[in-house]
Amino acid sequence: MPIRRHPSAFVVDPRLDRGLRQLVLFGLIAVLLLPAARGYSAWLGWMPLWLLGMPLAGWWALHRFRLPRWSRALRAAPGLRRRRSRKAQARRRSPAPRIGFAHAA
């Protein structure tokens, strides 16, 4: 069995990838079109979790939890950075604690 030195050398089984992709697509269509698929089942729980969330988590795990690669041009775009204001924003203060005793009725 060959030893893989780099995690990007992992090859995804295309049959499993296609099956999970179809399952995610089926779950998305079911959640969008069927009101019962957006509800709660006494046996299964929240249906969108099982129709969309779990297949998406499995698909993501199949690809070894890799995040999408963003291009360097998109990361370095100056318009996406948060602007700093010249004026400081007012901060809320927490209310002062009340000192006293509870009144008995």
trRosetta pair geometry for C-beta under 8 A, 3 or more apart (Angstrom, degrees):
i j d omega theta_ij theta_ji phi_ij phi_ji
4 7 7.6 96 130 -96 118 29
4 9 4.4 -167 -156 84 114 128
4 10 6.7 100 154 -68 168 64
5 9 7.2 65 51 3 57 147
6 9 4.8 103 72 -17 85 105
7 10 6.2 -16 -179 -13 56 113
7 64 6.4 -172 177 145 110 154
10 64 5.7 89 66 -28 161 145
12 16 7.2 -124 174 73 84 104
12 17 5.1 72 142 -60 122 127
12 62 5.9 74 -138 152 113 98
12 63 6.2 -19 -82 -94 138 67
13 16 4.3 59 84 18 111 110
13 17 6.5 174 87 -14 55 88
13 62 8.0 -92 41 -163 84 115
14 17 5.4 -55 -140 40 34 115
14 18 6.0 35 160 -20 68 106
15 18 5.9 -54 -146 37 28 108
15 19 6.3 27 155 -18 62 109
16 19 5.6 -54 -144 38 31 113
16 20 6.3 28 159 -15 65 106
16 62 6.2 -170 126 -135 116 139
17 20 6.1 -58 -147 39 26 106
17 21 6.2 27 154 -19 62 110
17 59 7.6 87 -139 -141 60 86
17 62 6.3 172 -91 137 73 145
18 21 5.6 -55 -145 38 30 113
18 22 6.3 29 156 -18 65 106
19 22 5.8 -56 -148 37 29 109
19 23 6.3 30 153 -19 64 107
20 23 5.5 -53 -145 37 34 114
20 24 6.4 36 155 -20 66 103
20 55 5.9 166 -161 -170 78 90
20 58 5.7 -145 -130 106 127 106
20 59 4.3 163 145 -87 131 90
20 62 6.2 -167 8 -9 165 153
21 24 5.8 -52 -149 35 31 111
21 25 6.4 30 152 -17 63 107
21 59 6.8 104 -70 -120 57 134
22 25 5.6 -54 -146 39 33 112
22 26 6.2 36 154 -20 66 105
23 26 5.7 -50 -144 36 31 112
23 27 6.3 31 155 -17 63 107
23 55 4.5 -155 117 -131 111 142
24 27 5.8 -56 -147 39 30 111
24 28 6.3 32 154 -21 64 106
24 52 6.9 70 -147 -137 71 60
24 55 4.6 -167 -75 121 72 125
24 56 5.7 94 -117 -72 119 71
24 59 6.1 -18 -46 -30 136 149
25 28 5.7 -53 -146 35 30 112
25 29 6.4 28 156 -16 64 106
26 29 5.9 -57 -148 38 30 109
26 30 6.2 30 154 -19 65 109
26 51 7.8 -115 109 -165 77 92
27 30 5.6 -55 -144 38 31 113
27 31 6.2 28 159 -17 66 107
27 48 7.9 112 171 -146 105 55
27 50 8.0 -151 -129 112 127 52
27 51 3.5 162 -147 164 100 76
27 52 4.5 176 134 -71 125 59
27 55 5.7 174 -2 25 149 140
28 31 6.0 -56 -144 37 28 107
28 32 6.2 20 159 -13 63 112
28 51 7.9 174 -44 140 31 100
28 52 6.1 88 -74 -104 64 108
29 32 5.9 -62 -144 42 28 107
29 33 5.8 -3 169 5 67 119
30 33 6.5 -71 -132 49 20 91
30 34 5.2 -27 -170 26 65 120
30 37 4.3 177 147 -121 92 167
30 51 5.5 -113 78 -163 127 144
31 34 7.3 -50 -92 52 13 81
31 37 5.0 -124 -92 122 46 117
31 38 5.8 99 -157 -77 74 78
31 47 7.5 170 -100 118 89 101
31 48 5.2 71 -119 -108 132 93
31 51 5.6 162 -53 100 103 137
31 52 5.8 -19 -25 -38 150 124
33 37 7.8 39 66 32 61 135
34 37 4.1 76 84 -1 107 110
34 38 7.5 176 98 -11 63 81
35 38 5.8 -58 -160 31 43 110
35 39 7.1 48 147 -32 68 106
36 39 5.6 -52 -157 19 41 121
36 47 7.5 94 139 -33 59 174
37 47 5.1 -151 -167 137 47 139
37 48 7.1 91 148 -72 78 67
37 51 5.8 26 -171 -29 109 168
38 47 6.6 -104 -80 69 4 119
38 48 6.2 23 -127 -48 53 109
39 47 5.8 44 64 8 52 127
40 45 6.7 -51 -152 179 81 34
40 46 5.6 -34 -106 -95 78 54
40 47 6.9 -144 -94 -13 24 86
41 44 4.1 30 76 42 129 93
41 45 6.4 -11 60 29 79 20
41 47 5.8 89 -14 -66 104 94
44 47 6.6 67 97 -92 127 64
44 50 5.6 -49 171 -17 125 158
45 49 6.5 -30 107 51 112 136
45 50 7.2 125 67 -30 92 115
46 49 4.6 77 88 -3 99 114
46 50 7.6 157 91 -5 57 86
47 50 6.0 -67 -153 43 41 101
47 51 5.7 21 160 -9 78 116
48 51 5.7 -64 -129 50 34 102
48 52 5.2 -16 -175 26 75 115
48 53 6.6 79 132 -18 71 100
49 52 7.3 -67 -115 56 10 75
49 53 4.3 -35 -149 34 51 136
49 54 6.5 61 152 -26 67 92
50 53 7.1 -9 -41 49 19 92
50 54 5.5 1 -131 12 42 128
51 55 7.4 -29 164 5 29 118
52 55 6.6 -75 -151 44 21 101
52 56 6.0 15 163 -15 64 117
53 56 5.9 -65 -148 39 24 109
53 57 6.2 22 158 -18 64 109
54 57 5.6 -51 -142 36 33 112
54 58 6.3 34 156 -19 65 105
55 58 5.5 -54 -146 38 34 113
55 59 6.2 36 155 -21 67 105
56 59 5.6 -52 -144 36 32 112
56 60 6.2 33 155 -19 64 106
57 60 5.7 -53 -146 38 31 112
57 61 6.3 31 153 -19 64 107
58 61 5.6 -54 -144 38 31 110
58 62 6.4 40 152 -28 63 101
59 62 5.5 -46 -152 26 32 117
59 63 7.0 15 153 -4 61 104
60 63 6.1 -66 -156 45 33 100
60 65 6.0 50 152 -102 92 52
61 64 7.4 38 -175 -85 39 22
61 65 6.4 10 -107 -54 48 80
63 66 5.2 -87 140 29 100 102
70 74 5.1 -111 176 80 99 124
70 75 5.4 112 115 -55 121 97
71 74 4.7 92 62 6 85 102
71 75 7.1 -156 94 -4 45 87
72 75 5.6 -56 -146 39 37 110
72 76 5.9 18 162 -6 71 114
73 76 6.3 -65 -139 47 25 99
73 77 6.7 52 153 -57 60 89
74 77 5.8 -26 -155 -14 33 118
74 80 7.6 50 175 -16 65 157
77 80 4.7 70 86 3 105 109
77 81 7.9 -170 99 -19 61 80
78 81 5.9 -45 -161 14 47 115
85 88 7.6 162 93 -83 105 21
85 89 6.9 86 57 -47 142 89
